C-alpha cells in the first residue's frame, strides 16, 4: 500500500467506540478494538502465566501481551537510556519526551496544526 506508513497517525479519527470513547481513524481498528469489551468466553487465547488470566481474541495480541511477563527489555530510549519490554511502549515514551521538550514560550494557535512527528499525536488537553 503506497503511502500507508507516511500517512499513519495523521488521518482524522472519525470512528469512536460507544463503550469507552476511544477514537480511531479506520473502521477496521474500531471493530478490532470492540473485542476488548466482549466477554472472556469470546476470547479463546489465554495467558499461561500463573495468576494472570488475561484473555485475547487474536494470537498476536496474546504474544504481544506475553512480553509484560518477561524480564527482558530489548528496546532502549537513546535519549534517557531507559529500557522497555515492548516497542510500542518505547514509542509512546519518545513521543512524551518530545512533547515535554516543546518550549513553554511557544504559543499554540488553533489555526496552526501541531507539528506531526511520525507515530506521535498532538496533545488533546493540558496545553
Steps between C-alpha positions, in 0.01 A plus 500: 500500500694805385497790742358297789791550740544861396142592593473284809396695808389807303158384377201655680351275767136467395405167659419501873438207734156547657612314815823679595526797262830393342547653151632331185582620150400167341175307544693172507692616810174590675353157420817329627503719813135418578609145579676618817155568645367148426468226760804286574323196350521673162878535537645150470871585539596498869828614654678201658680711763383384847260750654459710184192365325501763224304386194525608137303471178806465273828306545716806417340688791588215738859495371532876545355474852745224598786751490367669816595188695851489355798642685657578162485864389643516147390856412704796628436873484804668346419823685476386864625139475180354654414145386158361396351153446293611200576714197168685527581598861833647385321686220246645746787602733686675217185690400454613861861619516458693175185670626671592829780667304260746332611842629257649752522833319348339189146622448277247329247660272209283392544593133858372506506119507711326764828379348452144378765260621480150356294292741430784745173681543433853609391537861125543539508677834735655751657763273 
